Amino acid sequence: MTAAVGQSGNATAVAVNVGVILDLNRRTDVAQVGLSCVEMAVSEFYDAHPNYTTRIVIATRDSGGDVVQAAASALDLINNVQVQAILGPETSMQANFLIPLGEKAQIPVISFSASSPTLASIRSPYFFRATQKDSTQVNAIAAIVKAFSWRQVVPIYVDNAYGEGIVPSLVDSLDAVDARVPYRSAISASATDDQIGQELYKLMTMQTRVFVVHMAPNLGARLFAKAKEVEMMSPGYVWIVTDGITGFLNSIDSSVLESMQGVLGVKPHVPRTKEVLEFRSRWKRKFQRDHPEILDADLNSYGLWAYDATVALATAIEKAGQATNFTFLNNSSSSNAGNVTNSTDLDRIRASSSGPNLALELSRAKFAGLSGEFAMEPDGQLKGSAYEVVNVNGNGGRVVGYWTRGGGLARELANESTAGRSASRESLMRTVIWPGDAAAVPKGFQMPTSGKKLRIGVPVKDGFSEFVSVTTDPETNKTSVTGYCIDIFEAVVQTLPYALPFEYVPFANATGDSAGTYNDLVYQNFDAVVGDTTVIANRSNYVDFTLPYTESGVSMVVPVRPDGSKNAWLFLKPLTWDLWMTTFLFFLFIGFVVWVLEHRISKDFRGPPSHQAGTSLWFSFSTMVFAHRENVVSNLARTVVIIWCFVVLILTQSYTASFTSLLTVQRLQPTVTDINELLRKGEFVGYQDGSFVVGLLKRIGFRDDRLVPYDNSDHCDTLFGQGRIAAAFDEIPYIKLFLAKHCSKYMMTDPSYKTDGFGFVFPKGSVLVPDISRAVLNVTEGDKMTKIEEAWFGKNSRCPESSTSVSPGGQLGLNSFWSLFLIAGVAAVSALIIFAATFVYQQQEGEDNSQSKPSFWRRIMRLLRTFDKKDLKCHTFRDDNRVGNNEVNLVSLNVMSPSAYSVQTEFPVDSSTAAAATPPPIDSSTELHYNDNVEAQGVEISIDLHQNFSGAGQIDDGYDNDEITRH
């Protein structure tokens, strides 16, 4: 019902009844603080807006902490008081009952303390949550867990709708940061101290030491008092509380705070604005006036949300009152209720005519409230805010960090843009004092104190017992587990900084045989699996592996046969064909270069063309054995020859070493080198029984009927000997062990398929994996690993007389010597360029004084003719041409002229012709020109001989006797 009320400022304001349902008799902090804030909000709102046409009239009801009484109070307010909205109830369980009533009556239900995420699933347009739902704070908790790298978390919650509502969201958030929930501890709201103690003792027997507590403050106080009593508030433990407890730290008794030292908590961040501080002062004066018996009351965030919710409701009522009347509609069931004996209060509920408009205005509410920005999401939930991370220390909580939805953790709220980007937790949060006044960050787990041992599953197999062997004493029926993998695991456990009790459990059936494959073993409910278990991708989807401790990979083993390449042409095999061809071409090139550089100045490189060509080739190829005898005069040629001899030395020594290896080292060739050949021929291949390799072979393309399993290395050898398999595929550690026993008959060859080796297996999210992995590194990098390998596989497991693997090639190729050829080639080309430039320059200098300029081609021909002549200026020809001390006279020496001599020696002529050809006497200063044309047997020979006789008596004709004969 509504009525006009007279108030200062507006005498005709319409009174709108609003119900408030709280646990008033229990005197909870939410109820007492919330009600006082609601009353202050109504008073201060209308004092600030005196001209508003509506006025809220509060009607309070006590729920008594009971959902039924809360529902009855709501029916009374709806049917008898005709309220247009309800503020409350206090708990999520009560709200779960009131929301359908509010929807039936079309009146908004606004709760400022019911935070269970399950309420959002009701999806009622008339329910509004003016507080943060619990699914928001779990993200802040997960961020803390991630920052400290904890892998397991146990939630402890009150066993009701409020406690259970947070669990699904918490589990999802923890899973997103790779943290697992191995156990959930639900404690009844009415549990005794003994029952709480029993649950805590159960938690002590587990590995996890990180707990998230979500319950009301009164139950939480009893929990922490008991935890301190059983020494669970000591170093190594981590306690994180939700805002259900953190929000009331200032009002918790000091004795309870003493038992909570070191606890972390999260609560919504409320800005410390001037308005909040002034309101806090006004609220304290009012609260002490209304409740003088309570001396230590403190304003909490629920009171601020109650204040803002009331302001939002008053604003919405004012806006909705302009478009509708605050009345209830009649319905047929309520009009006939008096004539029906079995009618109930539910049948009398009528719908409010202003409800839809009022709900619409509430959904549009947006303003800066005392608790921060007040705005509703489309689903009626209050928009999320930042959270404070609080560390209980001393007489209260100390803020050590902040969390925001977009920025994650940060030391300061102002650094939200850069929050969460640094991996250092020191940059994310301030220093935290942990339980027991510990400064070191707890590891988050500890070995159980109950004496329970880890159940370590081990495989049972017939072969390759060097890795894992399970034997049973028939007399004592005692099982013994030994092997390489077992020794590695025990060495790893010894390096851990804490004790790790365990026992081996063989994966066997009732008869003692293997109970399944390695995949079956991995997926069993063991605390860990130790053995020759390979780390592969599909297994890692279900379990966690430590770092591997063996070599990785799957390869192929095939029989070997003697190398049949030792034949008459074996001497060609040390070098590849491209190196042979390059070497041959360089021999020709170096011979040509030396000929060019030595032709004009060395007798050894002159003579008939065939003689010159033979000499050049002989000189070049004889450098291969350093047997060249020809005299090299030019410095350029000497430089080229020295560099080329160095190249030849390297080549010959390399060839000798490779050829010696081919002749003396026994070489075995695999019978199969290509897996495609096996597939094409449909050959049978073997694999170790129970290994994952069979799946790999099927993916490669082998049919099931072509796969033959073997149990051990001897069985594999038997299959090869009987010709039942052409190749075997296995992991490299097994192959090395197999080859150590049969090294003369088989070898490992490509292809190799990458795997991660052997690793220890733990359940998904196990807290032991990081420590075990670090311990594996310590063992594998030390001497302990070598000693274990020698103990099980011997000091040398390789074949002494042959290689156990095949590497392609073995020949010497051009890629190993190209730099030598490059150096020799550059030196030879450089020498040619220098010689050509010098020669052309000298000839050009002699032509500068000539009046006629010959054509280009005549100049080229003259250069070639000059090149073919001796360089008489060279010291090698000076002594040879010296025939007298002072003068030379061909006639007095009775020497036939060169022209006559050449004609006479080459062609038979008569004596008269020869006599006619005898020249007259000459002196030393005369220049003679001989132009002898002789016809002999139809051949005309023309000789132009320019002889210069110097005062020293030297004859400079530019030709030797052989050249004259040739011309």
ABEGO torsion letter per residue (X at the ends): XBBBBBBBGBAABBBBBBBBBBBAAAGBAAAAAAAAAAAAAAAAAAAABAABABBBBBBBBBAGGBAAAAAAAAAAAAAAAGBABBBOBABAAAAAAAAAAAAAAGBBBBBAABABAAAAAAGBAABBBABBBAAAAAAAAAAAAAAAGBABBBBBBBBBAAAAAAAAAAAAAAAAAGBBBABBBBBBAABBAAAAAAAAAAAAABABABBBBBBBAAAAAAAAAAAAAAGAABBGBBBBBBAAAAAAAAABBAAAAAAABGBBBBBBBBBBBAAAAAAAAAAAAAAAAABAABAABBBBAAAAAAAAAAAAAAAAAAAAAAABBBBBBBBAAAAAAAABAABBAAAABBBBAAAAAAAAAAAABBBBBAAEBBBBBAAGBBBBBBBBBBBBBEABBBBAEBBBAAAEBBABAAAAAABGABABAAAABBBBBBBGGBABBBAGBBBBAAGBBBBBBBBBBABGAAABBBBBBAAAGBBBBBEAAAAAAAAAAAABABBBBBBBBBBBBAAGBBAEBAAAAAABBBABBBEBBBBBAAAAAABBBBBBABBBEBBBBBBBBBBAABBAAAAAAABBAAAAAAAAAAAAAAAAAAAAAAAAABAAABEBAAAAAAAAAAAAAAAAAGABABBBABAAAAAAAAAAAAAAAAAAAAAAAAAAAAAABBBBBBABABAAAAAAAGBBBBBBBGBAAAAAAAAAGBBAAABBBBABAAAAAAAAAAGABABBBBBAAAAAAAAAABAAABBBBOBBBBBAEBBBBBBBGBAAAAAAAAAAAAAAABAAAAAAAAAAAEABABBAABBABBBBEGBBBAAAAAAAAAAAAAAAAAAAAAAAAAAAAAAAAAAAABABBBBAAAAAAAAAAAAABBBAABAAAAAAABABAABBBAAAAGBBBAAAAAAAAABBBBAAAAAAABBBBBBAABBBBBBBBBBBGGBBBBBBBBBBBBAAGBBBAGBBAAAAAAX
